Structure formats: structure tokens, C-alpha cells
Amino acid sequence: MKLLITDDQNSVHMYFDRMIPYGKLGIRQVFHAKNGEEALGIIRKEWPDILILDIRMPKMDGLKLLQVLEGDRWEHRVMILSAYNEFDYARQCMAYGVKDYLLKPIDNKEVEERLQKMVKELTDWKSRSVAGILSRLLQEGKWNLESQEILQTIRVSGYG
């Protein structure tokens, strides 16, 4: 699994890297971004499975990033971290399919449980989907790199 953490506070990034047992949860790669624009570049290159987004950030906030990603079709999960306990933010996030909206300060156990649930959901999905099967073949080296274009087409088309 790939995880992207997007937050403008360095302390959030340091917290996750120190407190969350990525390997134990099945997370093999972790990317970091300080704003939505930076995150978008990482997303379009790496297609992370799990996104952890802050709501308010410079350049592009988490809600705007979700809006930009709305037309992209790839199986992923989103967790919002916010210091703002405003229902309007939560409502907007739900409109983009976000199921996890956690308030700062971060509760270590709760974040770990939510990540574990997301990893399980995605693992189950990948074991059943065409894109998931093709991804596994690529990761196992049983499929050449030129075939990544096919996988990308499947993801964008929503057939995975």
C-alpha cells in the first residue's frame, strides 16, 4: 500500500513517521506533501492507495484537491485531519466520498485503527479487481513496465 500525507504542518508529518507502524499496517511507501498542489503531483505519478489530507493549507487546500480529483477513477481511501470542528467542512468532504474525518489533536490509536480498516478494504478490493490483479503482476515483476499504460487506462476509465 502507498500512503500520501498532505499537511502544511511539519509536526503532523513527524508525528506520523514516528508514531504509526506503517509496516505492521501493510503500508510500504509513504509520501509527504505540504499542500494540495504538491500532493496532486505525487498523486498523478504514484497513485497512492490512502490519502491523509488537511483541510486548510496554502496554495491548494484539501477540499479543492478533492474537487480536482473527483473525476479521477482509481480505488483509494481518504482520511481528513482537521483542527476545525465545523459541520460544513465535514458535509463537503462527505460529498467527495470521504468517510473518515478526524479532529486534531490526533489520537494515535484511532488513526491506526482507521488506517488498518482502509488497508483491509483496499486489499480486499485489489484481490477481486482487474486493476488489482494487474497491479500485483506488475509488483511481482511478471508484467513489463510498458504494460503500466494499460493499468493507468483501466484506473482512469473506472474499470478496475
Secondary structure as the mmCIF struct_conf table of DSSP 4:
data_model
#
loop_
_struct_conf.conf_type_id
_struct_conf.id
_struct_conf.beg_label_comp_id
_struct_conf.beg_label_asym_id
_struct_conf.beg_label_seq_id
_struct_conf.end_label_comp_id
_struct_conf.end_label_asym_id
_struct_conf.end_label_seq_id
STRN STRN1 LYS A 2 THR A 6
BEND BEND1 ASP A 8 ASP A 8
HELX_RH_AL_P HELX_RH_AL_P1 ASN A 10 MET A 19
HELX_RH_AL_P HELX_RH_AL_P2 TYR A 22 LEU A 25
TURN_TY1_P TURN_TY1_P1 GLY A 26 GLY A 26
STRN STRN2 GLN A 29 ALA A 33
BEND BEND2 LYS A 34 ASN A 35
HELX_RH_AL_P HELX_RH_AL_P3 GLY A 36 GLU A 46
BEND BEND3 ASP A 49 ASP A 49
STRN STRN3 ILE A 50 ASP A 54
BEND BEND4 ILE A 55 ARG A 56
BEND BEND5 PRO A 58 MET A 60
HELX_RH_AL_P HELX_RH_AL_P4 GLY A 62 LEU A 69
TURN_TY1_P TURN_TY1_P2 GLU A 70 GLY A 71
STRN STRN4 ARG A 77 SER A 82
BEND BEND6 ALA A 83 ALA A 83
HELX_RH_AL_P HELX_RH_AL_P5 PHE A 87 ALA A 95
TURN_TY1_P TURN_TY1_P3 TYR A 96 GLY A 97
STRN STRN5 ASP A 100 LEU A 103
BEND BEND7 LYS A 104 PRO A 105
HELX_LH_PP_P HELX_LH_PP_P1 ILE A 106 ILE A 106
HELX_RH_AL_P HELX_RH_AL_P6 ASN A 108 ARG A 128
BEND BEND8 SER A 129 SER A 129
HELX_RH_AL_P HELX_RH_AL_P7 VAL A 130 GLN A 139
TURN_TY1_P TURN_TY1_P4 GLU A 140 GLY A 141
BEND BEND9 TRP A 143 TRP A 143
HELX_RH_3T_P HELX_RH_3T_P1 LEU A 145 SER A 147
HELX_RH_AL_P HELX_RH_AL_P8 GLN A 148 SER A 157
TURN_TY1_P TURN_TY1_P5 GLY A 158 GLY A 158
#
